């Protein structure tokens, strides 16, 4: 403290002691407080702000958004003739709650008559296929395994839609066509949880699956019986062996939820690929599980490699709620139709270029997932080293 300030303060205190009174006590407190304030103010610039590890905050941005929100709300709250319902979905605060419909569906409607008479019953399940016209017989066989409880959606990657009218059921299906896109590209853009909310289960299947031994209604009965939130039918290969033992069909079983893999693959027996795992080939999601999985799909990753290892993030406990239904099984025919939609690059065939993109997406997705979880745990002050493996 500067000498003159110290002397001045001391003299004030000395005078206060010689003439004790309430007013003098107030004066003393005032000057002592002022002196302490100056001391703190002078010393603060010497401290390193980085030692406090404060996050970088754009105060002007926060202030602007806060001001806009408050002014918008105030304008409506101060006028009783205006509607403002903060519990409505974002963007719909100005609507009376009774008119808000936050969810939709794929139910087909008539162009005539009363809306309440459009249909006598509503489908409870959704089946989607990503298809090319060359695999139409496969899809026809699969659709004939479905009951009227299913809405059928075909995602066309080859642009051929009208030809499907050769099948009577095609006229009741939903057809969405975009050239050279994949199942997960379509899913992110057309299967938002608020669109598929009416459906209890969402089937997302490839086009090259044999269904001779599959019955959809019986499959759902077993899913409910074993309380599976994410599942797939047991799998057999028409060529070679399945990639993973977990998804391979087991004779004499209804359902299985764990498997033994090659040595070194099951370091953690309750984690993929030995438990809590189904493949992206023919997954089936409960409505609740899909609401989580949809948010995990990355916009620019279209092949979905790596998603199947992360499905477990969306159910708890995953090793009990993810499983393979053996009693209703399918055959993977291994038709490389989507690979043929690629383009040859730098001496690589179209199929090879697509496969390289698949692997690249898997690595990038895993990196994003790990970094996101690491950031979350770090923000909570939690040692995440082991958590990133086990959670």
C-alpha positions in Angstrom: 0.0 0.0 0.0 1.3 3.5 -0.8 2.7 5.2 2.3 0.5 8.3 2.0 -2.6 6.0 2.0 -1.3 4.1 5.0 -0.6 7.2 7.0 -4.0 8.7 6.1 -5.8 5.6 7.1 -3.8 5.3 10.4 -4.6 8.9 11.3 -8.3 8.3 10.8 -8.2 5.2 12.9 -6.2 7.0 15.6 -8.7 9.9 15.7 -11.6 7.4 15.9 -10.0 5.8 18.9 -9.6 9.1 20.7 -13.3 10.1 20.1 -15.4 7.0 20.3 -18.9 7.5 19.0 -21.3 5.8 16.5 -20.6 8.4 13.8 -16.9 7.9 14.1 -17.2 4.1 13.9 -19.0 4.5 10.6 -16.2 6.8 9.3 -13.5 4.3 10.4 -15.3 1.4 8.7 -15.8 3.4 5.5 -12.1 4.3 5.2 -10.8 0.9 6.2 -13.1 -0.7 3.6 -11.9 1.8 1.0 -8.3 1.0 1.8 -8.9 -2.8 1.5 -10.7 -2.3 -1.8 -7.7 -0.4 -3.2 -5.3 -3.1 -2.0 -7.3 -5.8 -3.7 -7.8 -3.7 -6.9 -4.0 -3.1 -7.2 -3.1 -6.7 -6.6 -5.6 -8.4 -8.9 -3.9 -7.5 -12.3 -0.8 -9.5 -11.1 -2.9 -12.7 -10.9 -3.0 -15.0 -13.9 -6.6 -15.5 -15.0 -5.7 -18.8 -16.6 -5.1 -20.3 -13.1 -8.9 -20.2 -12.6 -9.4 -22.3 -15.7 -12.5 -20.4 -16.7 -14.2 -21.4 -20.0 -14.2 -18.9 -22.8 -17.6 -17.2 -23.0 -19.0 -15.0 -25.7 -20.9 -12.6 -23.4 -22.1 -10.4 -26.2 -23.7 -13.4 -27.9 -25.4 -14.6 -24.7 -26.6 -11.1 -23.9 -28.0 -10.7 -27.4 -29.9 -14.0 -27.3 -31.1 -13.4 -23.8 -32.3 -9.9 -24.7 -34.1 -11.2 -27.7 -35.8 -14.0 -25.8 -36.8 -11.7 -22.9 -38.1 -9.0 -25.2 -40.1 -11.6 -27.3 -41.6 -13.1 -24.2 -42.3 -9.8 -22.5 -44.1 -8.5 -25.6 -46.5 -11.5 -25.3 -46.7 -11.8 -21.5 -47.5 -8.2 -21.1 -50.4 -8.4 -23.5 -53.1 -10.9 -22.3 -54.6 -11.0 -25.8 -51.3 -12.6 -27.1 -50.6 -16.4 -26.8 -47.2 -17.4 -25.4 -46.9 -21.0 -24.1 -43.2 -21.8 -23.2 -44.0 -25.5 -22.7 -44.9 -25.8 -26.3 -42.3 -27.2 -28.8 -39.6 -24.7 -29.6 -40.9 -22.3 -32.2 -44.6 -23.0 -31.4 -44.9 -20.9 -28.3 -47.3 -18.5 -30.0 -49.8 -21.3 -30.6 -52.6 -22.5 -28.3 -51.6 -25.9 -27.0 -54.7 -27.5 -28.3 -53.7 -27.0 -32.0 -50.1 -28.2 -31.6 -49.3 -31.5 -33.3 -45.6 -32.2 -32.6 -45.7 -35.7 -34.2 -46.7 -37.1 -37.5 -46.9 -40.4 -39.4 -46.8 -42.2 -42.7 -50.5 -43.1 -42.7 -52.1 -42.7 -46.1 -55.1 -40.5 -46.3 -58.1 -40.2 -48.6 -58.7 -37.2 -50.8 -62.5 -37.4 -50.0 -64.9 -38.0 -47.1 -64.4 -37.4 -43.4 -60.8 -37.6 -42.1 -62.0 -39.8 -39.3 -63.1 -42.4 -41.8 -59.8 -42.6 -43.7 -59.0 -46.0 -42.2 -60.5 -48.5 -39.7 -57.2 -49.4 -38.1 -53.7 -47.9 -37.9 -50.5 -49.8 -38.6 -48.4 -50.4 -35.4 -45.0 -51.3 -37.0 -42.8 -49.7 -39.7 -40.8 -51.7 -42.2 -38.2 -49.9 -44.4 -36.1 -51.3 -47.2 -33.4 -49.5 -49.1 -33.8 -50.9 -52.6 -32.8 -51.1 -56.2 -35.2 -52.5 -58.8 -33.0 -55.5 -59.4 -33.8 -56.9 -56.0 -37.6 -56.5 -56.4 -38.3 -60.2 -56.0 -36.5 -60.3 -52.7 -38.5 -57.3 -51.4 -41.8 -58.8 -52.7 -41.1 -62.0 -50.8 -40.3 -60.0 -47.6 -43.4 -57.8 -47.9 -45.6 -60.9 -48.2 -44.3 -62.0 -44.8 -45.8 -58.8 -43.2 -49.3 -58.3 -41.8 -51.5 -55.3 -42.3 -50.0 -54.0 -39.0 -47.1 -52.8 -41.1 -46.5 -49.6 -42.9 -44.0 -50.2 -45.8 -41.5 -47.6 -46.9 -39.1 -48.1 -49.8 -36.0 -45.9 -50.2 -34.9 -46.1 -53.8 -31.3 -45.6 -54.5 -31.5 -46.2 -58.2 -34.4 -43.8 -59.1 -36.7 -46.5 -60.4 -40.1 -46.3 -58.6 -43.0 -46.6 -61.0 -41.8 -50.1 -62.1 -42.7 -51.3 -58.7 -46.4 -50.9 -59.4 -46.3 -54.5 -60.8 -46.8 -55.5 -57.2 -50.2 -54.8 -55.8 -48.8 -53.9 -52.4 -46.5 -51.2 -53.9 -49.5 -48.9 -54.4 -50.0 -48.8 -50.6 -46.3 -48.3 -49.8 -44.4 -45.0 -49.3 -41.8 -44.5 -52.1 -38.9 -42.1 -51.5 -36.3 -41.8 -54.2 -32.9 -40.2 -54.2 -30.1 -41.4 -56.4 -27.1 -43.2 -54.9 -28.0 -42.8 -51.2 -27.9 -45.3 -48.3 -30.2 -46.5 -45.6 -28.7 -44.3 -43.0 -28.8 -41.2 -45.2 -32.5 -41.8 -45.7 -33.1 -42.6 -42.0 -31.6 -39.3 -40.8 -33.7 -37.3 -43.2 -37.0 -39.2 -43.3 -37.3 -41.2 -40.1 -37.2 -38.5 -37.4 -38.5 -39.8 -34.1 -41.5 -37.4 -34.3 -42.4 -38.8 -37.7 -42.2 -42.5 -36.7 -43.6 -42.0 -33.2 -46.9 -43.9 -33.9 -45.0 -47.1 -34.5 -44.0 -49.5 -31.7 -41.2 -51.0 -33.7 -39.1 -49.7 -36.6 -37.5 -52.3 -38.9 -34.6 -51.0 -41.0 -33.6 -53.8 -43.4 -31.3 -54.2 -46.4 -32.6 -55.6 -49.7 -30.6 -58.8 -49.9 -32.3 -60.8 -47.1 -34.0 -64.2 -47.6 -37.1 -64.5 -45.4 -38.3 -68.1 -46.0 -38.0 -68.8 -42.3 -39.3 -65.5 -41.0 -42.7 -64.4 -39.7 -42.9 -60.8 -38.6 -45.8 -61.1 -36.1 -44.1 -64.1 -34.4 -40.9 -62.2 -34.3 -42.5 -59.3 -32.5 -44.0 -61.7 -29.9 -40.6 -63.0 -29.1 -39.1 -59.4 -28.9 -41.8 -58.5 -26.4 -41.4 -61.7 -24.4 -37.7 -61.2 -24.0 -38.0 -57.4 -23.5 -35.7 -56.5 -26.3 -35.4 -52.9 -27.2 -32.9 -53.4 -30.1 -32.8 -56.8 -32.0 -32.4 -58.6 -35.2 -33.4 -62.0 -36.6 -30.8 -64.8 -36.3 -28.6 -64.8 -39.4 -27.3 -67.4 -41.8 -25.1 -66.7 -44.8 -25.8 -68.0 -48.3 -22.1 -67.6 -48.9 -19.4 -68.1 -46.3 -19.9 -67.5 -42.6 -21.4 -64.5 -40.7 -19.0 -61.8 -39.7 -19.9 -62.1 -36.0 -20.8 -65.1 -33.9 -23.2 -62.9 -31.9 -25.6 -62.6 -34.9 -25.3 -66.2 -36.1 -28.5 -68.2 -35.6 -28.6 -70.8 -32.9 -30.8 -73.8 -33.4 -33.1 -74.7 -30.6 -33.1 -71.2 -29.1 -35.7 -68.5 -29.1 -33.3 -65.6 -28.4 -29.7 -65.2 -27.4 -28.0 -62.1 -25.9 -24.3 -63.1 -25.7 -21.7 -65.0 -27.7 -18.1 -66.3 -27.7 -15.9 -64.7 -30.3 -12.4 -65.4 -31.6 -9.6 -65.2 -28.9 -9.0 -61.5 -28.0 -12.3 -60.3 -29.2 -14.2 -60.6 -25.9 -12.0 -58.8 -23.5 -15.2 -57.4 -22.0 -17.9 -60.1 -22.3 -20.8 -57.7 -21.8 -19.8 -55.4 -24.6 -19.8 -55.7 -28.4 -19.2 -57.8 -30.3 -19.9 -60.4 -27.6 -23.0 -58.9 -26.1 -25.2 -55.8 -26.5 -24.7 -56.1 -30.2 -26.7 -56.5 -33.5 -25.5 -55.6 -37.0 -26.7 -52.7 -39.1 -27.9 -55.2 -41.8 -31.4 -55.9 -40.3 -31.9 -54.1 -37.0 -35.2 -53.6 -35.3 -35.7 -50.8 -32.8 -38.4 -50.0 -30.3 -39.8 -46.6 -30.5 -37.9 -45.4 -27.4 -34.6 -46.9 -28.6 -34.9 -45.3 -32.1 -35.5 -41.9 -30.6 -32.0 -42.1 -29.1 -30.3 -43.9 -32.1 -31.6 -41.3 -34.6 -29.8 -38.5 -32.7 -26.5 -40.5 -32.9 -26.6 -40.8 -36.7 -24.1 -38.4 -38.2 -25.3 -36.3 -41.2 -22.4 -37.0 -43.5 -21.8 -40.6 -42.6 -24.0 -42.6 -44.8 -22.9 -46.3 -44.5 -23.5 -46.6 -40.8 -20.4 -48.6 -40.0 -19.7 -48.4 -36.3 -23.2 -47.5 -35.3 -23.9 -51.1 -34.4 -21.2 -51.0 -31.8 -22.7 -47.9 -30.3 -26.4 -48.9 -30.3 -25.8 -50.1 -26.7 -25.5 -46.4 -25.6 -29.3 -46.1 -26.1 -30.6 -48.8 -23.8 -29.8 -49.9 -20.2 -28.7 -52.5 -19.4 -27.7 -53.1 -23.0 -26.6 -56.7 -22.5 -30.1 -57.6 -21.5 -32.1 -55.4 -23.9 -30.2 -56.1 -27.1 -30.5 -59.6 -28.6 -30.8 -61.9 -31.6 -34.1 -63.7 -32.3 -33.0 -67.2 -33.3 -36.5 -68.7 -33.8 -37.2 -66.2 -36.6 -34.2 -66.1 -38.9 -33.1 -64.7 -42.2 -30.5 -65.5 -44.8 -28.0 -62.9 -45.9 -27.5 -63.3 -49.6 -24.5 -60.9 -49.8 -25.5 -59.1 -53.0 -23.1 -56.2 -53.5 -25.7 -54.0 -55.1 -24.9 -50.8 -53.2 -21.2 -51.2 -53.9 -21.9 -51.1 -57.6 -23.4 -47.6 -57.1 -19.9 -46.2 -56.3 -17.5 -44.7 -58.8 -14.0 -46.0 -59.7 -11.2 -43.7 -58.4 -7.5 -43.7 -58.8 -7.4 -47.2 -60.2 -9.8 -48.5 -57.6 -13.0 -50.3 -58.6 -16.3 -48.8 -57.7 -16.9 -51.5 -55.1 -13.5 -50.9 -53.5 -14.0 -47.2 -53.3 -17.3 -47.7 -51.5 -15.7 -50.2 -49.0 -12.9 -47.7 -48.2 -15.5 -45.0 -47.5 -17.2 -47.5 -45.1 -14.1 -48.1 -43.1 -13.2 -44.4 -43.0 -16.6 -43.5 -41.7 -16.3 -46.2 -38.9 -13.0 -44.7 -37.7 -14.2 -41.2 -37.9 -17.4 -42.0 -36.0 -15.6 -43.8 -33.3 -13.3 -40.8 -32.9 -16.2 -38.5 -32.6 -18.0 -40.7 -30.1 -14.9 -41.0 -27.9 -14.1 -37.3 -28.0 -17.7 -36.4 -27.2 -17.8 -38.7 -24.1 -14.4 -37.6 -23.0 -15.5 -33.9 -23.1 -18.6 -34.7 -21.2 -16.9 -36.6 -18.4 -14.1 -34.0 -18.2 -16.7 -31.2 -17.8 -18.1 -33.1 -14.8 -14.7 -33.5 -13.3 -14.8 -37.3 -13.7 -11.9 -39.5 -14.5 -13.1 -40.9 -17.8 -10.2 -43.3 -18.6 -12.0 -46.5 -17.8 -15.5 -45.1 -18.3 -14.9 -44.7 -22.1 -14.3 -48.5 -22.3 -17.1 -49.8 -20.0 -19.9 -47.3 -20.6 
